[in-house]
């Protein structure tokens, strides 16, 4: 099952519009946001790296199963 990750971003008039993680710019924004939130919650760089590694492993497993 494929689900597209969609989040929202503020527009110039203050509304929030959806952005897709499929575009390189959106993926970068989403990654920075996740990283910032993990760091602000007290995780160290090595913790964030461990989480990223686990996420890559999950994606790899899913792709192999497809």
Rosetta blueprint (number, residue, H / E / L):
1 X L
2 X L
3 X L
4 X L
5 X L
6 X E
7 X E
8 X E
9 X E
10 X E
11 X L
12 X L
13 X L
14 X L
15 X L
16 X E
17 X E
18 X E
19 X E
20 X E
21 X L
22 X L
23 X L
24 X H
25 X H
26 X H
27 X H
28 X H
29 X H
30 X H
31 X H
32 X H
33 X H
34 X H
35 X H
36 X H
37 X H
38 X H
39 X H
40 X H
41 X L
42 X L
43 X L
44 X L
45 X H
46 X H
47 X H
48 X H
49 X H
50 X H
51 X H
52 X H
53 X H
54 X H
55 X H
56 X H
57 X H
58 X H
59 X H
60 X H
61 X H
62 X H
63 X H
64 X H
65 X H
66 X L
